[in-house]
Amino acid sequence: MRVLATVRQLLSRVRVAPEAGACSDTRQPTTVRKRARVPKGHVAPPAPPRPVLAALASKFVRLEREVLERFRPQMQQAIQDELDALAAAQGQAHRPVCCDRPMRHHDSSRKSWLSWAGRVGVRAWRYRCNLCGGERYPLLEALEVEPGQPSGLLARMLGLLGCVASYSLAAEMSAQLLGVKVNAMTVWRAVQRLGEAVARHTEALSRYHADSRSQASESAHPPDVVVATVDGCALGMQVRRKRRQRQSAEEILPPLPPVEDGQFREVKTGVLLLPSERVLLSPDRRALVRRVLVSCLGDADAIFNLLWAALRELGWIGPQTTVVLIGDGAEWIWKRATMFTNRCEILDFWHAMEYAWDYARLQFGEGSRRADQWTARLARDLKAGKILTVIERLKTLAPTSKESREALDALVKYYTDNASRMRYDEYLRLGYGIGSGSVESAHKQVVHARLRQAGMRWSPEGARRLLALRLLLLNGNWAMADQLRMVRFAA
């Protein structure tokens, strides 16, 4: 009986698969997700409320905007009245001269332009030369305005916005900050006009100080030591000189061919600073009270001429002044360093360590503890001034691969060629510094922050003008823009 009972239990557990077609529901069984057990007494938190904006701006903001809108027309009218007074006095001014003779008055016409207070204009006299046919508007030249375009203070404000942010973003900022609505092309035009004026002034100053007959700025006590760091970074350039134009609004231009790699030019940047103006923020960190930046597009001679001009303008160069030049070992830097009679050449410590790290990774493995220990010992010896000992020790090493052998040979050659520039213990004792971090930071502020945003490509003229504006701003000399005469062409 016990056996039969056991058999019945086994048969009850057997399941027979259904025949094909016997079940009309062919869906796969779904997994039932168990609900999390909620402890007794638990109360769910309330749903977060939707944030609500204030119905109006603050009372003071509304007050400011109302006053601005109320008096802007009055300011515009005051500017217009002054312009009308200047226009009425045109006949009393001397006639312009062309081809060695006074030009004759031809006619007059209404010319208008955009100011920060609104659109203003004047009836300007036009003079024409009988010999060459040249034309001039003396009143517009005296006012330094360009008909139809932002001029005066507004043009300089747009130039400031355009050298800080992209042209489309600068146009939006103009509407929010100045209350003047312009498009991106208007900002671009202001940057080109003002940037060309700044670039011409900087280049003319460089040519002036390059002449032996020029006079430097007088300084009663020129510094004993000036540190100069020089380096370069790549900038993407435009491949096509001219933009394509549609013949009609309906025309669809074909896609452009792909751009090959290598369309880059080097922006060379230099930094001047005084070792005495370094401030110790923490035991391992220092900050600069003042620095002077110079930059140009690709010309090694030009960057050193700009450094020389800046030194003479600041009064930082004298018969006893030592110029400490810190570089990454590039030959073009050391060849032009000879222009400074009293100089001290220093190889950037971190560039020297990069060569050591290249060998350590290949010899001991990427991120290995032995590589860290080896490079740490080498860094201590370099800072202690043991460059000759380091070179002799490197020559005794036995690389384990062809790649590590090539890296070691490059390391030994680099240190041997620059051994006289690697007396780091002496440089640290004198307070000169051994790194080019100041120029690396300058690259980020002068070039990367504005000219190396995603997808940006530049013409040589556009990069030159924008670099000139950024240097004027970063050196704290933007007030000089009011004294420069904006160039009256766009490209």
Buried (B, 14 or more C-beta within 10 A) or exposed (E): EEEEEEEEEEEEEEEEEEEEEEEEEEEEEEEEEEEEEEEEEEEEEEEEEEEEEEEEEEEEEEEEEEEEEEEBEEBBEEBBEEBEEBBEEBEEEEBBEBEEEEBEEEEBEEBEBBBBBBEBBBBBBBBBBEEEEEEBBBBBEEBEBBBEBBBBBBBBBBBBBBBBBBBEBBBBBBEEEBBBEBEBEBBBBBBBBBBBBBBBBBBEBBEBBBEEEEEBEEBEEBBEBBBBBBBBBEBBBBEEEEEEEEEEEEEEEEEEEEEEEEEEBBBBBBBBBBBEEBEEEEEEEEEBEEBBBBBBBBEBEBBBBBBBBBBBBBBBBBEEBBBBBBBBBEEBBBEBBEBBEBBBBBBBBBBBBEBBBBBBBBBBEEEEEEBEEBBEEBBEBBBEBBBEEBBEEBEEBEBEEEBBBBBBEEBBEBBEEBBEBBBBBEBBEEEBBBBBBBBBBBBEBBBBBBBBEEEEBBEBBBBBBBBBBBBBBBBEEBEEBEEBEBBBEEE
